[in-house]
Amino acid sequence: MRRTERAPTRDPEQAEVDHEAGSAVVEFLGVSLLLLVPVVYLVVVLAHLQAATFAVDGAAREAARAYTTAQDTDQAQSRAVSAVALALGDQGLDPAAAPGAVGVVCSTTCLEPGSDVTVTVDVEVPLPGVPGSVRGVVPLAVPVSAVATGHVDTFAGAGDE
């Protein structure tokens, strides 16, 4: 006697399940990438904006201090620009943008004892990963600014006489 082996029969429903086997992993990876890439880009953009905010805030504060402790207005302006360049460079921004980023307004005559000096620092932060050719067509930078006011000491320059 010979034994004949029969080919196993498949249930039609089971055949569909086998046909779909493994596709959930592919779908998960596809959807994950579609969602993950924009989220990672958003985190990178927010990190750049936060760094710029820290830089501009610190730059305005230090520029006001540097300006109010100077001996004359020429020295005060160069000290303010140097303070801004240092603060911008610390956070990875371009320190060469410092001279155009600083604005100084004095309440009365600059560096007069008892006067106030208001320093404004404005910087545009380009969005990371955007090619230069697109930047020329569409403005893809976020303006970040900060204002700080420093008070010139009432007795400033009193010991110079």
Secondary structure, 3 states (H helix, E strand, C coil): CCCCCCCCCCCHHHHHHHHCCCHHHHHHHHHHHHHHHHHHHHHHHHHHHHHHHHHHHHHHHHHHHHHHCCCCHHHHHHHHHHHHHHHHHHCCCCHHHHHHHEEEEECCCCCCCCCEEEEEEEEEEECCCCCHHHHHHCCCEEEEEEEEEEECCCCCCHHHC
